């Protein structure tokens, strides 16, 4: 896992334009995230990135990005003036520009010394185990009560 610092609002929008470009195709490049909410329009233009990682056309799918504290980053498809720069925690692969997240590569990253597999194992170990010793999400955990999750991501048409 890595920390990418200095992610400007414009770059964050590009990151989610890339994520939303793959989201309707069922590809594995769609980012899993927390700490913010994102709304994308599935009928908007997808970002275009050539084989060298150069963005050749900005996307128009991202409609809003808002931090969980209510700070708006993107509204009505436009970066909000004065929106803050953020840090992202992601896999080393993504931080290095993998899966065409080339906009992150120039920022560099700091490896935090844990693989994403280990992060998942540690997360699962926080749940109580069932009779077979398997970590299980308790039915009382409201974060998983709805099939739609916590409402962090919304597709609109």
PyMOL commands that place a pseudoatom at each C-alpha (Angstrom):
pseudoatom trace, name=CA, resn=UNK, resi=1, chain=A, elem=C, hetatm=0, pos=[0.000, 0.000, 0.000]
pseudoatom trace, name=CA, resn=UNK, resi=2, chain=A, elem=C, hetatm=0, pos=[1.129, 3.543, -0.689]
pseudoatom trace, name=CA, resn=UNK, resi=3, chain=A, elem=C, hetatm=0, pos=[0.304, 7.138, 0.134]
pseudoatom trace, name=CA, resn=UNK, resi=4, chain=A, elem=C, hetatm=0, pos=[0.101, 9.574, -2.771]
pseudoatom trace, name=CA, resn=UNK, resi=5, chain=A, elem=C, hetatm=0, pos=[0.339, 13.131, -1.447]
pseudoatom trace, name=CA, resn=UNK, resi=6, chain=A, elem=C, hetatm=0, pos=[-0.442, 16.383, -3.219]
pseudoatom trace, name=CA, resn=UNK, resi=7, chain=A, elem=C, hetatm=0, pos=[-3.467, 15.161, -5.172]
pseudoatom trace, name=CA, resn=UNK, resi=8, chain=A, elem=C, hetatm=0, pos=[-5.030, 18.384, -6.427]
pseudoatom trace, name=CA, resn=UNK, resi=9, chain=A, elem=C, hetatm=0, pos=[-8.786, 18.661, -6.990]
pseudoatom trace, name=CA, resn=UNK, resi=10, chain=A, elem=C, hetatm=0, pos=[-8.193, 18.555, -10.766]
pseudoatom trace, name=CA, resn=UNK, resi=11, chain=A, elem=C, hetatm=0, pos=[-6.132, 15.373, -10.482]
pseudoatom trace, name=CA, resn=UNK, resi=12, chain=A, elem=C, hetatm=0, pos=[-8.702, 13.808, -8.133]
pseudoatom trace, name=CA, resn=UNK, resi=13, chain=A, elem=C, hetatm=0, pos=[-11.370, 14.503, -10.756]
pseudoatom trace, name=CA, resn=UNK, resi=14, chain=A, elem=C, hetatm=0, pos=[-9.167, 12.817, -13.388]
pseudoatom trace, name=CA, resn=UNK, resi=15, chain=A, elem=C, hetatm=0, pos=[-8.709, 9.812, -11.089]
pseudoatom trace, name=CA, resn=UNK, resi=16, chain=A, elem=C, hetatm=0, pos=[-12.464, 9.357, -10.795]
pseudoatom trace, name=CA, resn=UNK, resi=17, chain=A, elem=C, hetatm=0, pos=[-12.995, 10.091, -14.488]
pseudoatom trace, name=CA, resn=UNK, resi=18, chain=A, elem=C, hetatm=0, pos=[-10.661, 7.140, -15.103]
pseudoatom trace, name=CA, resn=UNK, resi=19, chain=A, elem=C, hetatm=0, pos=[-12.495, 5.014, -12.558]
pseudoatom trace, name=CA, resn=UNK, resi=20, chain=A, elem=C, hetatm=0, pos=[-15.901, 5.904, -14.009]
pseudoatom trace, name=CA, resn=UNK, resi=21, chain=A, elem=C, hetatm=0, pos=[-14.634, 5.236, -17.540]
pseudoatom trace, name=CA, resn=UNK, resi=22, chain=A, elem=C, hetatm=0, pos=[-14.146, 1.585, -16.596]
pseudoatom trace, name=CA, resn=UNK, resi=23, chain=A, elem=C, hetatm=0, pos=[-17.131, 1.312, -14.272]
pseudoatom trace, name=CA, resn=UNK, resi=24, chain=A, elem=C, hetatm=0, pos=[-19.783, 0.556, -16.867]
pseudoatom trace, name=CA, resn=UNK, resi=25, chain=A, elem=C, hetatm=0, pos=[-17.649, -2.059, -18.645]
pseudoatom trace, name=CA, resn=UNK, resi=26, chain=A, elem=C, hetatm=0, pos=[-17.225, -4.316, -15.631]
pseudoatom trace, name=CA, resn=UNK, resi=27, chain=A, elem=C, hetatm=0, pos=[-13.433, -3.982, -15.722]
pseudoatom trace, name=CA, resn=UNK, resi=28, chain=A, elem=C, hetatm=0, pos=[-11.371, -4.371, -12.580]
pseudoatom trace, name=CA, resn=UNK, resi=29, chain=A, elem=C, hetatm=0, pos=[-10.009, -0.827, -12.796]
pseudoatom trace, name=CA, resn=UNK, resi=30, chain=A, elem=C, hetatm=0, pos=[-12.900, 0.736, -10.878]
pseudoatom trace, name=CA, resn=UNK, resi=31, chain=A, elem=C, hetatm=0, pos=[-11.512, 2.111, -7.593]
pseudoatom trace, name=CA, resn=UNK, resi=32, chain=A, elem=C, hetatm=0, pos=[-12.781, 1.065, -4.200]
pseudoatom trace, name=CA, resn=UNK, resi=33, chain=A, elem=C, hetatm=0, pos=[-12.684, 4.074, -1.907]
pseudoatom trace, name=CA, resn=UNK, resi=34, chain=A, elem=C, hetatm=0, pos=[-13.776, 5.646, 1.352]
pseudoatom trace, name=CA, resn=UNK, resi=35, chain=A, elem=C, hetatm=0, pos=[-13.704, 9.105, 2.875]
pseudoatom trace, name=CA, resn=UNK, resi=36, chain=A, elem=C, hetatm=0, pos=[-15.703, 10.737, 0.112]
pseudoatom trace, name=CA, resn=UNK, resi=37, chain=A, elem=C, hetatm=0, pos=[-18.777, 10.424, -2.067]
pseudoatom trace, name=CA, resn=UNK, resi=38, chain=A, elem=C, hetatm=0, pos=[-18.727, 10.425, -5.856]
pseudoatom trace, name=CA, resn=UNK, resi=39, chain=A, elem=C, hetatm=0, pos=[-21.511, 10.774, -8.423]
pseudoatom trace, name=CA, resn=UNK, resi=40, chain=A, elem=C, hetatm=0, pos=[-20.889, 9.882, -12.075]
pseudoatom trace, name=CA, resn=UNK, resi=41, chain=A, elem=C, hetatm=0, pos=[-23.101, 10.154, -15.137]
pseudoatom trace, name=CA, resn=UNK, resi=42, chain=A, elem=C, hetatm=0, pos=[-22.879, 6.929, -17.131]
pseudoatom trace, name=CA, resn=UNK, resi=43, chain=A, elem=C, hetatm=0, pos=[-23.862, 8.733, -20.338]
pseudoatom trace, name=CA, resn=UNK, resi=44, chain=A, elem=C, hetatm=0, pos=[-21.084, 11.344, -20.097]
pseudoatom trace, name=CA, resn=UNK, resi=45, chain=A, elem=C, hetatm=0, pos=[-17.932, 11.134, -22.185]
pseudoatom trace, name=CA, resn=UNK, resi=46, chain=A, elem=C, hetatm=0, pos=[-15.291, 8.800, -20.781]
pseudoatom trace, name=CA, resn=UNK, resi=47, chain=A, elem=C, hetatm=0, pos=[-11.766, 10.106, -20.275]
pseudoatom trace, name=CA, resn=UNK, resi=48, chain=A, elem=C, hetatm=0, pos=[-9.403, 8.976, -23.049]
pseudoatom trace, name=CA, resn=UNK, resi=49, chain=A, elem=C, hetatm=0, pos=[-5.847, 7.947, -22.227]
pseudoatom trace, name=CA, resn=UNK, resi=50, chain=A, elem=C, hetatm=0, pos=[-3.406, 6.771, -24.905]
pseudoatom trace, name=CA, resn=UNK, resi=51, chain=A, elem=C, hetatm=0, pos=[-0.990, 3.856, -24.566]
pseudoatom trace, name=CA, resn=UNK, resi=52, chain=A, elem=C, hetatm=0, pos=[1.710, 6.211, -23.223]
pseudoatom trace, name=CA, resn=UNK, resi=53, chain=A, elem=C, hetatm=0, pos=[-0.570, 7.324, -20.381]
pseudoatom trace, name=CA, resn=UNK, resi=54, chain=A, elem=C, hetatm=0, pos=[-1.275, 10.738, -21.898]
pseudoatom trace, name=CA, resn=UNK, resi=55, chain=A, elem=C, hetatm=0, pos=[-4.808, 12.047, -21.375]
pseudoatom trace, name=CA, resn=UNK, resi=56, chain=A, elem=C, hetatm=0, pos=[-6.085, 12.859, -24.855]
pseudoatom trace, name=CA, resn=UNK, resi=57, chain=A, elem=C, hetatm=0, pos=[-9.636, 13.843, -23.868]
pseudoatom trace, name=CA, resn=UNK, resi=58, chain=A, elem=C, hetatm=0, pos=[-10.938, 14.903, -20.466]
pseudoatom trace, name=CA, resn=UNK, resi=59, chain=A, elem=C, hetatm=0, pos=[-14.013, 13.015, -19.339]
pseudoatom trace, name=CA, resn=UNK, resi=60, chain=A, elem=C, hetatm=0, pos=[-17.397, 14.446, -18.428]
pseudoatom trace, name=CA, resn=UNK, resi=61, chain=A, elem=C, hetatm=0, pos=[-18.740, 11.614, -16.266]
pseudoatom trace, name=CA, resn=UNK, resi=62, chain=A, elem=C, hetatm=0, pos=[-17.777, 12.912, -12.805]
pseudoatom trace, name=CA, resn=UNK, resi=63, chain=A, elem=C, hetatm=0, pos=[-20.590, 15.128, -11.561]
pseudoatom trace, name=CA, resn=UNK, resi=64, chain=A, elem=C, hetatm=0, pos=[-19.600, 15.526, -7.905]
pseudoatom trace, name=CA, resn=UNK, resi=65, chain=A, elem=C, hetatm=0, pos=[-16.935, 14.614, -5.392]
pseudoatom trace, name=CA, resn=UNK, resi=66, chain=A, elem=C, hetatm=0, pos=[-17.409, 15.503, -1.739]
pseudoatom trace, name=CA, resn=UNK, resi=67, chain=A, elem=C, hetatm=0, pos=[-15.303, 14.625, 1.302]
pseudoatom trace, name=CA, resn=UNK, resi=68, chain=A, elem=C, hetatm=0, pos=[-17.216, 12.994, 4.165]
pseudoatom trace, name=CA, resn=UNK, resi=69, chain=A, elem=C, hetatm=0, pos=[-16.844, 16.214, 6.166]
pseudoatom trace, name=CA, resn=UNK, resi=70, chain=A, elem=C, hetatm=0, pos=[-18.963, 17.985, 3.510]
pseudoatom trace, name=CA, resn=UNK, resi=71, chain=A, elem=C, hetatm=0, pos=[-16.086, 19.706, 1.693]
pseudoatom trace, name=CA, resn=UNK, resi=72, chain=A, elem=C, hetatm=0, pos=[-16.971, 19.900, -1.986]
pseudoatom trace, name=CA, resn=UNK, resi=73, chain=A, elem=C, hetatm=0, pos=[-14.227, 19.066, -4.498]
pseudoatom trace, name=CA, resn=UNK, resi=74, chain=A, elem=C, hetatm=0, pos=[-16.319, 18.853, -7.694]
pseudoatom trace, name=CA, resn=UNK, resi=75, chain=A, elem=C, hetatm=0, pos=[-19.819, 20.223, -8.186]
pseudoatom trace, name=CA, resn=UNK, resi=76, chain=A, elem=C, hetatm=0, pos=[-21.895, 20.054, -11.392]
pseudoatom trace, name=CA, resn=UNK, resi=77, chain=A, elem=C, hetatm=0, pos=[-18.887, 18.505, -13.154]
pseudoatom trace, name=CA, resn=UNK, resi=78, chain=A, elem=C, hetatm=0, pos=[-16.488, 21.360, -12.332]
pseudoatom trace, name=CA, resn=UNK, resi=79, chain=A, elem=C, hetatm=0, pos=[-13.667, 21.566, -9.809]
pseudoatom trace, name=CA, resn=UNK, resi=80, chain=A, elem=C, hetatm=0, pos=[-14.674, 23.876, -6.945]
pseudoatom trace, name=CA, resn=UNK, resi=81, chain=A, elem=C, hetatm=0, pos=[-12.460, 26.953, -6.561]
pseudoatom trace, name=CA, resn=UNK, resi=82, chain=A, elem=C, hetatm=0, pos=[-10.429, 26.705, -3.360]
pseudoatom trace, name=CA, resn=UNK, resi=83, chain=A, elem=C, hetatm=0, pos=[-11.071, 22.969, -2.907]
pseudoatom trace, name=CA, resn=UNK, resi=84, chain=A, elem=C, hetatm=0, pos=[-8.265, 21.313, -0.915]
pseudoatom trace, name=CA, resn=UNK, resi=85, chain=A, elem=C, hetatm=0, pos=[-5.462, 19.080, -2.077]
pseudoatom trace, name=CA, resn=UNK, resi=86, chain=A, elem=C, hetatm=0, pos=[-5.744, 15.584, -0.586]
pseudoatom trace, name=CA, resn=UNK, resi=87, chain=A, elem=C, hetatm=0, pos=[-3.661, 12.464, 0.014]
pseudoatom trace, name=CA, resn=UNK, resi=88, chain=A, elem=C, hetatm=0, pos=[-4.738, 9.044, -1.226]
pseudoatom trace, name=CA, resn=UNK, resi=89, chain=A, elem=C, hetatm=0, pos=[-3.934, 5.607, 0.089]
pseudoatom trace, name=CA, resn=UNK, resi=90, chain=A, elem=C, hetatm=0, pos=[-3.913, 3.047, -2.708]
pseudoatom trace, name=CA, resn=UNK, resi=91, chain=A, elem=C, hetatm=0, pos=[-2.028, 0.053, -4.004]
pseudoatom trace, name=CA, resn=UNK, resi=92, chain=A, elem=C, hetatm=0, pos=[1.538, 0.519, -5.229]
pseudoatom trace, name=CA, resn=UNK, resi=93, chain=A, elem=C, hetatm=0, pos=[0.342, -0.626, -8.647]
pseudoatom trace, name=CA, resn=UNK, resi=94, chain=A, elem=C, hetatm=0, pos=[-2.212, 2.179, -8.916]
pseudoatom trace, name=CA, resn=UNK, resi=95, chain=A, elem=C, hetatm=0, pos=[0.163, 4.778, -7.424]
pseudoatom trace, name=CA, resn=UNK, resi=96, chain=A, elem=C, hetatm=0, pos=[2.692, 3.913, -10.146]
pseudoatom trace, name=CA, resn=UNK, resi=97, chain=A, elem=C, hetatm=0, pos=[0.074, 4.633, -12.832]
pseudoatom trace, name=CA, resn=UNK, resi=98, chain=A, elem=C, hetatm=0, pos=[-1.143, 1.081, -13.337]
pseudoatom trace, name=CA, resn=UNK, resi=99, chain=A, elem=C, hetatm=0, pos=[-4.522, 0.471, -15.038]
pseudoatom trace, name=CA, resn=UNK, resi=100, chain=A, elem=C, hetatm=0, pos=[-4.073, 3.851, -16.784]
pseudoatom trace, name=CA, resn=UNK, resi=101, chain=A, elem=C, hetatm=0, pos=[-4.124, 5.922, -13.586]
pseudoatom trace, name=CA, resn=UNK, resi=102, chain=A, elem=C, hetatm=0, pos=[-1.214, 7.785, -15.210]
pseudoatom trace, name=CA, resn=UNK, resi=103, chain=A, elem=C, hetatm=0, pos=[-2.205, 11.080, -13.573]
pseudoatom trace, name=CA, resn=UNK, resi=104, chain=A, elem=C, hetatm=0, pos=[-0.921, 9.714, -10.237]
pseudoatom trace, name=CA, resn=UNK, resi=105, chain=A, elem=C, hetatm=0, pos=[2.508, 8.613, -11.456]
pseudoatom trace, name=CA, resn=UNK, resi=106, chain=A, elem=C, hetatm=0, pos=[4.152, 12.094, -11.548]
pseudoatom trace, name=CA, resn=UNK, resi=107, chain=A, elem=C, hetatm=0, pos=[3.147, 12.710, -7.913]
pseudoatom trace, name=CA, resn=UNK, resi=108, chain=A, elem=C, hetatm=0, pos=[5.242, 9.868, -6.585]
pseudoatom trace, name=CA, resn=UNK, resi=109, chain=A, elem=C, hetatm=0, pos=[4.267, 7.823, -3.570]
pseudoatom trace, name=CA, resn=UNK, resi=110, chain=A, elem=C, hetatm=0, pos=[5.445, 6.552, -0.225]
pseudoatom trace, name=CA, resn=UNK, resi=111, chain=A, elem=C, hetatm=0, pos=[5.249, 2.822, 0.342]
pseudoatom trace, name=CA, resn=UNK, resi=112, chain=A, elem=C, hetatm=0, pos=[3.740, 2.219, 3.783]
pseudoatom trace, name=CA, resn=UNK, resi=113, chain=A, elem=C, hetatm=0, pos=[5.123, -1.316, 4.043]
pseudoatom trace, name=CA, resn=UNK, resi=114, chain=A, elem=C, hetatm=0, pos=[1.981, -3.411, 3.822]
pseudoatom trace, name=CA, resn=UNK, resi=115, chain=A, elem=C, hetatm=0, pos=[0.599, -5.278, 0.832]
pseudoatom trace, name=CA, resn=UNK, resi=116, chain=A, elem=C, hetatm=0, pos=[-3.034, -4.881, -0.097]
pseudoatom trace, name=CA, resn=UNK, resi=117, chain=A, elem=C, hetatm=0, pos=[-3.498, -8.593, 0.615]
pseudoatom trace, name=CA, resn=UNK, resi=118, chain=A, elem=C, hetatm=0, pos=[-2.235, -8.033, 4.181]
pseudoatom trace, name=CA, resn=UNK, resi=119, chain=A, elem=C, hetatm=0, pos=[-4.478, -4.973, 4.539]
pseudoatom trace, name=CA, resn=UNK, resi=120, chain=A, elem=C, hetatm=0, pos=[-7.490, -7.098, 3.554]
pseudoatom trace, name=CA, resn=UNK, resi=121, chain=A, elem=C, hetatm=0, pos=[-6.537, -9.850, 5.995]
pseudoatom trace, name=CA, resn=UNK, resi=122, chain=A, elem=C, hetatm=0, pos=[-6.139, -7.326, 8.827]
pseudoatom trace, name=CA, resn=UNK, resi=123, chain=A, elem=C, hetatm=0, pos=[-9.526, -5.809, 7.952]
pseudoatom trace, name=CA, resn=UNK, resi=124, chain=A, elem=C, hetatm=0, pos=[-11.244, -9.195, 7.978]
pseudoatom trace, name=CA, resn=UNK, resi=125, chain=A, elem=C, hetatm=0, pos=[-9.647, -10.098, 11.303]
pseudoatom trace, name=CA, resn=UNK, resi=126, chain=A, elem=C, hetatm=0, pos=[-11.553, -7.203, 12.874]
pseudoatom trace, name=CA, resn=UNK, resi=127, chain=A, elem=C, hetatm=0, pos=[-14.806, -9.147, 12.454]
pseudoatom trace, name=CA, resn=UNK, resi=128, chain=A, elem=C, hetatm=0, pos=[-15.968, -11.833, 14.880]
pseudoatom trace, name=CA, resn=UNK, resi=129, chain=A, elem=C, hetatm=0, pos=[-15.442, -15.402, 13.697]
pseudoatom trace, name=CA, resn=UNK, resi=130, chain=A, elem=C, hetatm=0, pos=[-18.259, -17.850, 13.080]
pseudoatom trace, name=CA, resn=UNK, resi=131, chain=A, elem=C, hetatm=0, pos=[-18.406, -21.463, 14.302]
pseudoatom trace, name=CA, resn=UNK, resi=132, chain=A, elem=C, hetatm=0, pos=[-15.951, -22.485, 11.569]
pseudoatom trace, name=CA, resn=UNK, resi=133, chain=A, elem=C, hetatm=0, pos=[-13.460, -19.785, 12.569]
pseudoatom trace, name=CA, resn=UNK, resi=134, chain=A, elem=C, hetatm=0, pos=[-14.213, -17.630, 9.522]
pseudoatom trace, name=CA, resn=UNK, resi=135, chain=A, elem=C, hetatm=0, pos=[-14.430, -13.847, 10.012]
pseudoatom trace, name=CA, resn=UNK, resi=136, chain=A, elem=C, hetatm=0, pos=[-18.055, -12.870, 9.426]
pseudoatom trace, name=CA, resn=UNK, resi=137, chain=A, elem=C, hetatm=0, pos=[-19.775, -9.518, 9.162]
pseudoatom trace, name=CA, resn=UNK, resi=138, chain=A, elem=C, hetatm=0, pos=[-22.376, -9.424, 11.953]
pseudoatom trace, name=CA, resn=UNK, resi=139, chain=A, elem=C, hetatm=0, pos=[-25.948, -8.769, 10.842]
pseudoatom trace, name=CA, resn=UNK, resi=140, chain=A, elem=C, hetatm=0, pos=[-26.025, -5.815, 13.243]
pseudoatom trace, name=CA, resn=UNK, resi=141, chain=A, elem=C, hetatm=0, pos=[-23.226, -3.962, 11.348]
pseudoatom trace, name=CA, resn=UNK, resi=142, chain=A, elem=C, hetatm=0, pos=[-25.138, -1.099, 9.703]
pseudoatom trace, name=CA, resn=UNK, resi=143, chain=A, elem=C, hetatm=0, pos=[-22.329, -0.458, 7.194]
pseudoatom trace, name=CA, resn=UNK, resi=144, chain=A, elem=C, hetatm=0, pos=[-23.332, -3.639, 5.419]
pseudoatom trace, name=CA, resn=UNK, resi=145, chain=A, elem=C, hetatm=0, pos=[-27.079, -3.560, 6.029]
pseudoatom trace, name=CA, resn=UNK, resi=146, chain=A, elem=C, hetatm=0, pos=[-27.903, -2.371, 2.489]
pseudoatom trace, name=CA, resn=UNK, resi=147, chain=A, elem=C, hetatm=0, pos=[-26.826, -3.947, -0.752]
pseudoatom trace, name=CA, resn=UNK, resi=148, chain=A, elem=C, hetatm=0, pos=[-25.930, -0.460, -1.942]
pseudoatom trace, name=CA, resn=UNK, resi=149, chain=A, elem=C, hetatm=0, pos=[-23.246, -0.056, 0.725]
pseudoatom trace, name=CA, resn=UNK, resi=150, chain=A, elem=C, hetatm=0, pos=[-22.827, 3.323, 2.391]
pseudoatom trace, name=CA, resn=UNK, resi=151, chain=A, elem=C, hetatm=0, pos=[-23.868, 5.423, -0.595]
pseudoatom trace, name=CA, resn=UNK, resi=152, chain=A, elem=C, hetatm=0, pos=[-20.304, 6.454, -1.398]
pseudoatom trace, name=CA, resn=UNK, resi=153, chain=A, elem=C, hetatm=0, pos=[-20.836, 6.047, -5.124]
pseudoatom trace, name=CA, resn=UNK, resi=154, chain=A, elem=C, hetatm=0, pos=[-23.847, 6.810, -7.319]
pseudoatom trace, name=CA, resn=UNK, resi=155, chain=A, elem=C, hetatm=0, pos=[-24.401, 6.342, -11.049]
pseudoatom trace, name=CA, resn=UNK, resi=156, chain=A, elem=C, hetatm=0, pos=[-26.880, 8.699, -12.693]
pseudoatom trace, name=CA, resn=UNK, resi=157, chain=A, elem=C, hetatm=0, pos=[-28.134, 8.781, -16.298]
for i in range(1, 157): cmd.bond("trace and resi %d" % i, "trace and resi %d" % (i + 1))
show_as sticks, trace
zoom trace
